[in-house]
Amino acid sequence: MALHAPSPLICPSTPSDPGPGPSSVPSVAAAAALAAHKQAPQFTLSELNFSDLSPDPLHQFRTWFSAAQSTGVVSPETVCLSTASLPSGRVTSRCPGE
């Protein structure tokens, strides 16, 4: 599932048109990882919209966890939490178990 912002996100420190650069072409390892994720069923489901979420985060977690368990997801407890700091836009991810 993916959470989509209602409009494109723009970081104030990022040029509006950065143009092509060396980072615009993924490395072989990054491309392989992306391909592997595209094949995982839990990454190919429909999108997630804010209107679909429960206002209670524990209720939402229980709903997702139960759905993952019932469909046979290998590690339904696996999670990676990413947050962005403002105004820099720097993203930090925490993936327990890695």
Stockholm file with secondary structure:
# STOCKHOLM 1.0

chainA/1-98         MALHAPSPLICPSTPSDPGPGPSSVPSVAAAAALAAHKQAPQFTLSELNFSDLSPDPLHQFRTWFSAAQSTGVVSPETVCLSTASLPSGRVTSRCPGE
#=GR chainA/1-98 SS CCBCCSSCCCCTTSCSCCCSCGGGSCCHHHHHHHHHHHHSGGGSSCCBCGGGSCSSHHHHHHHHHHHHHHTTCSCTTCCCEEEECTTTCCEEEECTTC
#=GC SS_cons        CCBCCSSCCCCTTSCSCCCSCGGGSCCHHHHHHHHHHHHSGGGSSCCBCGGGSCSSHHHHHHHHHHHHHHTTCSCTTCCCEEEECTTTCCEEEECTTC
//
